[in-house]
Amino acid sequence: MIGKPDKKQEARREARRRQLASGRLVAADGATYIDCTILDTSASGAQIRIGQGRTIPDNARLINVRDRTAHDFTVVWQRDGRAGLRFVHTYPLSSNMPEHLGYLRKHWLDCACR
């Protein structure tokens, strides 16, 4: 053997950074949510822990409490109480958010005050 065997190639396009931050998945109705842990992030996605048997609500947004952002996303994979998300759009949770997304700021404040 002349060289070392190739390691399994990384499927991600961007490096992720470990985060371990509080998060919340909030359904479009604003009333349904699941608290989660954000394990790592990149500019285009995140890996979260939601717990065994939990299902991500349809049309949900992910709130990153530490970064003060919310993300529209698609689920790339889900297994063993974790999920990989690809971000579609990111919203800063500032006081001048669009009115129809005001419920996200309320959820962020609820999480941040804990």
N, C-alpha and C positions, 0 to 999 in steps of 0.2 A: 504494500500500500504506500503510495507516494505522498499523499497528503491526508489531512484529517477529513473525515466525512462532513458534509455540509450539515449544519444545524437546521432544525426546522425553521423555515422562513416565517417571519412575523407578518401577519395578514393586515395589520393596521398601516395606514399611510403616514400617520403622525405618532410621535412618541407620546405616551400618556404620563401624567404626573400623579403620584399617589396623593390622595387628598384626605380621606376619612372625615368627611364633612356631613353635617345634617342636611337632609333633603326631604322634600315632600312631593309626591305625585298627586296632582289635583286634576280631577275630571273637569270637563268643560262646563258641567252644571255648577261648579264651584262648591258644591256641598259634599261630594264624595272625594275622599283623599286617603292616601296611605303614606305614613312616615317611612322614610328609608335612610340608608347610609350611602353616601357617594364614596365609592372606593377609589376611583381614579378618574381623571378627566383629560381631555385634549380640546383643542379648538372645535373639533367636529363631533365629539361624543363623550360618553361616560359609561362606566360600569357601576352598577348600583346593587345593593343588597336589600331585598324586600322581604325575605323570609320564605320558608318553605310553604308551598300551597297558595301563596298570594298571587293574584292576577292583576296585571297593570290595567287600570281603567281605560276604556276607549277614549280617544281624543284627549288624553291627559297632557299636562305640562309638568315638567320637572322644575321645582324651585331649588336652587342652590343657596342655602341660608348664608353661608360664609361669603360667597361672591356677590350676593345681592342680585342674582339673575334668575330668569325663568326661561325655559327652553321648550319649544315645540320639538317633538322628536318622533322617530320611528323605532320600533323595537327590532334589533338585528338578531338577537338570540335571547333565550331565557331558559335557565336550568338551575337546579340545586339552590333555589332561593335567591339567585342573582340574575341580572339582565344586562345586556349590552345595548346602549341607545345611540342612535345617530341623530345629532342635532340638525333640525331643519331651519329653525329661526330662534334667535336669542333676544330677549327683552331685558333691559336694565330695570330693576325694581325701584325706580326713582319716583319722586312725587309727581312728576309730569307724564306719567304713563297714560296711554289711551284709556278712556273711561270704561270701555267694555272689558278691560283687563284688570280693573281695580280689585277684583276679588283675589288676584294673585298677590298683590301687596298686602292685603289683609292676612292671607295665609302666611306670608313671609314674616310679618310682625308677630303673629301668634307663635311661630317657631323661634324667632329671634329672642322673644321675651322669656323663654323657658330657661 
